[in-house]
Amino acid sequence: MENILFNETEPLTSQKELLDCTEGEDCKENGLLVKNPKSALQLVEDGNKVHPSQGDKGEAGQISNGYSVVQSPVPCNGIGDGEDVQCTVPAATTTTTTTTCGLEAQPQLLEPEERETWSKKMDFLLSVIGYAVDLGNVWRFPYICYQNGGGAFLIPYTIMAIFGGIPLFYMELALGQYHRNGCISIWRKICPIFKGIGFTICIIAFYIASYYNTIMAWALYYLISSFTAELPWTSCKNAWNTGNCTNYFTNASITWTPHSISPAEEFYTRHVLQVQRSKGLDDLGGISWQLTLCLLLIFTIVYFSIWKGVKTSGKVVWVTATFPYIILFILLVRGATLPGAWRGVVFYLKPDWQKLLATEVWVDAAAQIFFSLGPGFGVLLAFASYNKFHNNCYQDALVTSTVNCMTSFVSGFVIFTVLGYMAEMRNEDVSEVAKDTGPSLLFITYAEAIANMPASTFFAIIFFLMLLTLGLDSTFAGMEGVITAVLDEFPHVWGKRREWFVLGLIIACFLGSLTTLTFGGAYVVKLFEEYATGPAVLTVVFLESIAVAWFYGINQFCSDMKEMLGFTPGWYWRLCWVAISPIFLLFIICSFMSSPPDLRLFDYNYPYWTTIVGYCIGTSSVICIPIYMAYRLIITPGTFKERILKSITPETATEIPFGDIRMNAV
């Protein structure tokens, strides 16, 4: 037979070869599978059969993962007793054949749909670790830990990780790897009526990119300012300093008073942020051109790291994900050798068992582990979708979540050894030194401590370089979540134009960041951090867990995982997905809604109307979910009951690899 697919491979075996196959066996010739119609496993019953319902999907042996799949009907009248036999070809092929009993072949042009995969397993692991380990691990966990009982806080933190954070983390990795789609189009294969979740995630990612990268711009400004013999935040003789500036490190006779302000704080507030030129959210002032240039450089780095896909970003994370651990180790050793370091460690870990009786401690533990691991941002779905189908994502989930939690714990020692040193120098209690929270802990407290160490310039450079790499990893991940979602949803529009779409997304995020670059931009960052992401992401993951466990079905989900991993998740995982994790999320959501945070930054108390604005920002993303549900029910034909049933039944079958052959699970 004339070779029409490859120069080396015949597309189909001859009729004689087909007849040589023993009954009930598969005949595999030149990498192409011909299934005997009387085999016990029926791969395909009818080339025109519609996709099964959710209940039938498991019985039909659905195999999944977004591989390009082509089926060529082969009605073998003399071979299969009138039954149809389907032959499949590798997805990389752009043509296939339709044959009658292997005697005649006609080529058909197909559109290649091969999905990009990670070059190495470590590319994926480092990308997930880099995403999960971000700036919050360095400043948020240590503060929350000492605020909520020190060492005693580790008990609720561990419990919430075991029963809430890790199961949700594992669930998202499994969903992404099995269905091989981004956060929008994946819902066609799970529960179409919840597709609005994907659009919500994209809007949340835009909000995050609009303020998170500004924090990295601050770090870049500090990094550039560190290339001097004397760090600029060590002196009170600069143009931005006030009469309250007190440099107690250089003069032991100077006493620290309640009105004293360190040169590091004035450098941060009056020189970098220039908050004195803004009256608050109702008068943000002009735009800082220095921070604008820093942010432009940040986005330029991000663009050229992700524009080609995971093949390039997977290489970048070998630097950005590993470098912070080297720096953390150096800073940990340096901090442990400082005078008074032990005071900080004791303050960090000294247990206050009475705190465990307070509800807010458990809420903080649940929120911390959730935002630390990061399900619900579309990133885990996107990253896992580029894995090989049989990759052990169960092992990946345990490894990466453990690394993340341990990084948070070790970061506490890095921070509090230095706080103990500062308390020793000021002759104050550690609790007085550790008042700063959020970015201020890094840019004021830690920066001040570094400035007064020997070799301060070196430690300042590596510290702020570490902050940059921690932030870049998370930005790569957040952007990739949106890019994968849009490219999977609109492949014919953007599939071949990834570079242009990424450029447009970067420009949009840069323009969205302009309000955070104003003199009052720090107030905007704080507002977005509290309202734009927190409750919205919690709602997304709550609905996602309900959709997967109750609508798609926990049995179907576990069946998919057995097909992918070779084993079925145990009762512990099932119980967490069905009940414990949703309750865990609902607990946090209700706690937040019942007592919204009272925001304060520096000497500025946020007015009441900012709470309303914050809720509006959060609602602007979540509103996509009910809007899409209503839209879906309106456009679906049939009675109301039929519309509901169609809207909660998967639209598309997922495809699976069968060795090197790709088949559609129908």
Salt bridges, closest charged atoms under 4 A:
ASP20 OD2 - LYS16 NZ 3.73
ASP26 OD1 - LYS35 NZ 2.37
GLU45 OE1 - LYS49 NZ 3.50
ASP81 OD2 - LYS38 NZ 3.03
GLU111 OE2 - HIS492 ND1 3.96
GLU114 OE1 - ARG662 NH2 3.54
ASP123 OD2 - LYS315 NZ 3.15
ASP396 OD1 - LYS121 NZ 3.17
GLU424 OE1 - ARG343 NH1 3.13
GLU428 OE1 - ARG426 NH1 3.88
GLU432 OE1 - LYS435 NZ 3.02
GLU448 OE1 - ARG426 NH2 3.41
GLU480 OE1 - ARG498 NH2 2.76
ASP488 OD2 - ARG115 NH2 3.01
GLU489 OE1 - ARG188 NH1 3.15
GLU489 OE2 - LYS195 NZ 2.60
GLU499 OE2 - LYS308 NZ 2.95
GLU529 OE2 - ARG140 NH2 3.37
GLU530 OE2 - LYS526 NZ 3.84
ASP603 OD1 - ARG600 NH2 3.86
GLU651 OE2 - ARG632 NH2 2.36
